[in-house]
């Protein structure tokens, strides 16, 4: 079972993002504050969970969390400021939406752009270590997956209903055959052949 908290006394918000490696769509981040002694046997890194379990956990987290928020940064802004900065911005926007300011931020990964003057701890594989980060990963992924599945109905042929914008063979074949959509990230290598241009 994952750890409940990093400290005994501080209000902690776990933060994580989804969609960083995608070729299309926004990057989405979530911030979650869980009760101090919260426990859950199933809650883990969203990538390790089955789709049905993620959906079940999504509602559980929204119900039991002291506070939670989800925010996105568009594909256009990703192209302008790069994906790393866009990921940080999405986390900041999610934190902005929390009704109360946390005292400590637990960030999945090894880098973060400081938020206000709040202490933060970067945790490599944090979404498989702390429940609050895992909860944030579930909320970010389920929100983004739903968004991309809805876009798949407008832009069929790319497999977004299953690959949600990640660079699968089906997605890249769609780009080859149909060209790019308004939601593709133009700063990304959409097709491997682009490498030959440089």
Secondary structure, DSSP 4 states (H G I P E B T S, - for coil): --BS-SSSSS-EEEEEEE-TT-SBS-EEEEEEE--TT---SS---GGGS-HHHHHHHHHHHHHH-SEEEEEEE-HHHHHHH-HHHHHHHHHHHHHHHSSS--SEEEEESS-----TT-EEEEETTGGGTBHHHHHHHHHHHHHHHHHHHHHHHHSTTS-HHHHTT---HHHHHHHHHH---TTB-TTS--SGGGGGG-
